[in-house]
Amino acid sequence: MPTPLLEVNDLWVEFKRPGGIVHAVNGVSFSLQPGESLGIVGESGSGKSVAMLALTGLIARNGKIVRGEALFDGEDLTRLSAHELREIRGRDIGMIFQDPMTSLNPIMRIGKQITEGMLLRNYPPAQAKARATELLRRVGIPNPEQRFNDYPFQFSGGMRQRVMIALALALKPKLIIADEPTTALDVTIQDQVLTLLDELREEIGMALIIITHDFGVATNHCDRISVMYAGELMETARVDQLIARTAHPYSVGLLESTMEIGHGKQPIQPIPGNPPSAMIVHKACPFAPRCRFGTEQCFEQKPPLRRVEAGHLSACHYAEEVMQHVAEQIHS
């Protein structure tokens, strides 16, 4: 295997709140190869966005990385200063956030926002403008020479998200992190934005992390998927493995509660119960109270994240039984 572009090992992130400590990310480990697309999936509050924001130095002031490492191109992001992280964010890691209206500066022209990072890195102004205009054209903005001088409010939601993609690509990053990039967009625009990211990844060779609560987005636009719950990694696998040989009950629940074309009259099956409080560190399986496969062991002993087949990890005592159950359901 080639050296990973990003390798995260045993990452823990906490927030200090008046009521106590919020344990947002608890011992998460994963890796990403150059040019690979990874989907990080889970319900709201599972810690997926916090993990990525912590690595790039963008979490709130009351949050901190307690321990762990994140090797990006061989350099540990967790040991860098705020200034060093800003340099990497602009140069090597591009970010696409959930809401482009609040992520873009409403009183700064689009062109100035895209060229700002280039000018700070000593691009000649004419070259920066030419690249920004070309990026706007590449992401599908009509009349980019004219729209270069427009403000964000003059763009639709889908067009603003395309501008965010152009901004993220400005300095030719090795990695793009897209945090719920299709939130509040209608399904047609969602597909256009995600297809554009796929095309750019293939064209430029960048790696891509898509953070989403939508299993359908991840299965259609990623090479591998990591499933998070209660700040922990439940399962990670290639897309084909995760669909055909699901090895964690939480992943099964997410798949069964996702509407896909071809379901016909098959009913959606929501996961019962609610996620646990993030104010506690779990000493047993955090999903046990909601799990149809749970036994006494699940409430007493935390399952390790273990290999169930090549490239497929699951944090479940009964991963093999879950895989067998899924296989029987598929063939029934």
C-alpha positions in Angstrom: 0.0 0.0 0.0 1.3 3.5 -0.8 1.9 6.0 2.1 -1.5 7.5 3.2 -2.0 11.2 2.5 -3.8 11.4 5.8 -3.5 9.0 8.7 -5.5 9.7 11.9 -4.6 7.7 15.0 -6.6 7.6 18.3 -8.0 11.1 18.0 -9.9 12.5 21.1 -11.6 15.9 21.1 -13.3 17.5 24.0 -15.3 20.7 24.7 -15.6 22.5 28.1 -19.1 23.5 28.8 -20.7 25.0 31.9 -22.4 21.6 32.6 -19.2 19.6 32.2 -17.0 18.1 29.5 -18.5 17.1 26.1 -16.6 14.1 24.7 -17.2 14.8 21.0 -14.6 12.4 19.4 -13.4 9.4 21.2 -10.4 7.5 19.9 -11.1 7.7 16.1 -8.6 6.3 13.6 -8.7 6.2 9.9 -6.6 6.7 6.8 -7.0 8.3 3.3 -4.9 7.5 0.3 -3.9 10.1 -2.3 -6.8 10.6 -4.8 -9.2 8.5 -2.7 -12.7 9.6 -1.7 -13.9 8.8 1.8 -17.4 9.3 3.2 -17.8 9.9 6.9 -21.4 9.1 7.8 -23.5 9.3 10.9 -26.4 11.0 12.6 -26.2 14.6 13.7 -24.0 14.9 16.8 -21.9 11.8 16.0 -18.7 13.8 15.9 -18.0 13.5 12.2 -17.7 17.3 11.5 -15.9 18.0 14.8 -13.2 15.5 14.0 -12.4 17.2 10.6 -12.6 20.7 12.0 -10.3 19.8 14.9 -7.7 18.5 12.5 -7.7 21.8 10.6 -7.8 24.0 13.7 -11.3 25.3 13.1 -13.1 24.2 16.3 -14.5 26.6 18.8 -12.1 28.1 21.5 -13.6 25.9 24.2 -12.6 22.7 22.3 -9.3 21.0 22.1 -7.6 17.8 20.9 -6.9 15.8 24.0 -4.7 13.2 22.4 -4.0 11.5 19.1 -2.1 12.3 15.9 -3.1 13.2 12.4 -0.3 12.7 9.9 -0.9 14.8 6.7 1.8 14.2 4.2 4.0 13.0 7.1 3.4 16.1 9.2 1.3 15.8 12.5 -1.4 18.4 12.2 -2.1 18.2 16.0 1.3 19.6 16.8 1.2 22.6 14.5 0.6 26.2 15.6 -2.4 28.2 14.4 -0.3 30.0 11.9 1.1 26.7 10.5 -2.4 25.3 10.2 -3.7 28.3 8.3 -0.9 27.8 5.8 -1.8 24.2 5.3 -5.6 25.0 5.1 -5.0 27.4 2.3 -2.3 25.6 0.4 -2.9 21.8 0.9 -6.3 21.3 2.4 -9.4 23.0 0.9 -12.7 23.3 2.9 -16.3 23.3 1.6 -18.7 24.2 4.4 -22.4 23.4 4.9 -23.9 26.9 4.3 -22.1 28.9 1.6 -24.1 32.0 2.5 -22.6 32.2 5.9 -19.2 30.9 4.8 -18.7 33.5 2.1 -18.2 37.1 3.1 -21.4 38.9 2.2 -19.8 42.3 1.7 -16.8 41.1 -0.4 -17.0 40.5 -4.1 -16.7 36.8 -5.2 -13.5 37.4 -7.2 -11.7 39.0 -4.3 -12.6 36.1 -2.0 -11.2 33.6 -4.5 -8.0 35.5 -5.2 -7.3 36.5 -1.6 -5.3 33.4 -0.7 -3.4 33.5 -4.0 -2.4 37.1 -3.5 -1.2 36.3 0.1 1.1 33.7 -1.5 2.5 36.2 -3.9 0.6 35.2 -7.1 0.8 38.2 -9.6 -2.7 39.9 -9.5 -3.3 39.2 -13.2 -2.5 35.5 -12.8 -4.7 35.2 -9.7 -7.6 36.9 -11.5 -7.1 34.6 -14.5 -7.1 31.5 -12.3 -10.1 32.6 -10.4 -12.1 33.3 -13.6 -11.1 29.9 -15.0 -12.2 28.2 -11.8 -15.6 29.9 -11.9 -15.9 28.7 -15.5 -14.8 25.2 -14.5 -17.4 24.9 -11.7 -20.2 25.9 -14.1 -20.7 29.7 -13.3 -22.0 31.3 -16.5 -20.2 34.5 -17.7 -17.4 34.2 -15.1 -15.7 37.4 -16.2 -18.8 39.4 -15.3 -19.7 37.3 -12.2 -16.2 37.8 -10.8 -17.3 41.2 -9.5 -20.7 40.1 -8.1 -21.5 39.7 -4.4 -22.7 36.4 -2.8 -26.3 37.5 -2.6 -26.4 37.8 -6.4 -26.0 34.0 -6.6 -28.5 31.2 -6.0 -27.8 28.6 -3.3 -26.4 26.1 -5.8 -24.3 28.7 -7.5 -22.9 29.9 -4.1 -21.9 26.3 -3.4 -20.1 26.2 -6.7 -18.2 29.4 -5.8 -17.2 27.7 -2.5 -15.8 24.8 -4.5 -13.8 27.2 -6.7 -12.5 29.0 -3.6 -11.4 25.6 -2.1 -9.6 24.7 -5.3 -7.8 28.0 -5.7 -4.4 26.9 -4.4 -4.6 23.4 -5.9 -5.0 21.4 -2.6 -4.1 17.8 -2.2 -7.3 17.2 -0.1 -10.8 18.7 -0.1 -13.0 18.3 3.0 -16.6 18.8 2.1 -18.8 19.2 5.2 -22.4 18.4 4.3 -21.8 20.2 0.9 -25.4 19.7 -0.3 -27.3 20.9 2.8 -30.4 23.1 1.9 -30.0 22.4 -1.8 -32.7 20.7 -3.9 -32.0 17.2 -5.1 -31.2 18.3 -8.7 -28.6 20.8 -7.5 -27.2 18.3 -5.0 -26.5 15.8 -7.8 -24.8 18.5 -9.9 -22.6 19.6 -7.0 -21.5 16.1 -6.1 -21.0 15.1 -9.7 -18.8 18.2 -10.1 -16.7 17.1 -7.1 -16.3 13.6 -8.6 -15.2 15.1 -11.9 -12.7 17.4 -10.3 -11.3 14.7 -8.2 -10.6 12.5 -11.2 -9.2 15.5 -13.2 -7.0 17.0 -10.6 -6.1 13.8 -8.6 -7.0 15.3 -5.2 -8.3 13.3 -2.3 -11.8 14.0 -1.0 -13.6 13.6 2.3 -17.4 14.0 2.3 -19.0 14.4 5.7 -22.7 13.6 5.5 -25.7 12.2 7.3 -27.0 10.9 4.0 -25.9 7.3 3.3 -27.1 7.6 -0.3 -24.6 10.5 -0.9 -21.7 8.5 0.5 -22.5 5.2 -1.3 -22.8 7.0 -4.7 -19.8 9.3 -4.5 -17.2 7.7 -2.3 -14.7 4.8 -2.6 -14.8 3.9 1.1 -17.1 4.8 4.0 -16.4 5.3 7.7 -19.5 5.2 10.0 -19.4 7.2 13.2 -21.7 7.0 16.2 -21.4 8.8 19.6 -18.0 10.1 18.7 -16.6 6.7 17.8 -15.9 4.8 14.6 -18.3 1.9 14.2 -17.4 0.5 10.8 -15.2 1.3 7.9 -15.1 -0.5 4.5 -15.3 -0.1 0.8 -18.7 0.9 -0.5 -19.4 -2.5 -2.0 -18.5 -4.3 1.3 -20.5 -2.0 3.4 -23.7 -2.5 1.3 -23.4 -6.2 0.7 -21.7 -7.4 3.9 -22.6 -4.8 6.5 -20.9 -5.7 9.7 -22.3 -3.3 12.3 -25.9 -3.0 13.5 -25.8 0.8 13.4 -24.7 0.7 9.7 -27.6 -1.8 9.1 -30.0 0.7 10.7 -28.7 3.6 8.6 -29.1 1.6 5.4 -32.6 0.4 6.3 -33.7 4.0 7.1 -32.4 5.3 3.7 -34.8 5.7 0.8 -33.3 4.4 -2.5 -34.7 4.0 -6.0 -35.9 0.5 -6.4 -37.2 0.0 -2.8 -40.7 -0.3 -4.2 -43.1 -0.8 -1.3 -40.4 -1.8 1.2 -41.0 0.3 4.3 -38.4 2.6 5.8 -37.2 1.2 9.2 -36.1 3.9 11.5 -33.5 3.2 14.2 -35.4 3.1 17.6 -34.3 5.3 20.5 -32.0 8.3 20.6 -28.2 8.8 20.6 -26.6 8.8 24.0 -25.3 11.9 25.9 -21.9 13.2 24.8 -21.2 14.1 28.4 -20.1 10.5 29.2 -17.2 8.3 28.0 -18.6 4.9 27.1 -17.1 1.8 28.7 -19.4 -0.5 26.7 -20.8 -0.4 23.3 -22.6 3.1 22.9 -25.1 1.6 20.4 -26.2 -1.3 22.7 -29.4 0.4 24.0 -30.7 0.8 20.4 -29.3 -2.5 19.0 -31.5 -5.4 17.9 -28.5 -7.8 18.2 -27.4 -6.6 21.6 -26.6 -9.0 24.5 -25.4 -8.6 28.1 -21.9 -8.6 26.8 -22.6 -5.4 24.7 -23.7 -3.6 27.9 -20.6 -4.6 29.8 -17.7 -4.7 27.4 -16.7 -2.3 24.7 -16.0 -4.1 21.4 -12.7 -3.3 19.7 -12.6 -2.0 16.1 -11.4 -5.2 14.5 -10.8 -6.7 11.0 -13.7 -8.9 9.7 -12.3 -9.2 6.2 -9.6 -7.5 4.1 -10.2 -3.7 4.2 -13.2 -4.1 6.4 -13.3 -3.1 10.2 -16.2 -3.3 12.6 -16.6 -2.4 16.3 -19.1 -5.1 17.1 -18.9 -8.3 19.2 -21.2 -10.0 16.7 -19.9 -8.6 13.4 -19.9 -12.0 11.7 -23.5 -12.7 12.8 -24.6 -9.3 11.5 -22.9 -10.0 8.1 -24.7 -13.4 8.0 -28.0 -11.7 8.8 -27.5 -9.1 6.0 -26.6 -11.9 3.5 -29.8 -13.8 4.3 -31.8 -10.6 3.9 -30.3 -9.9 0.5 -31.0 -13.4 -0.7 -34.5 -13.8 0.8 
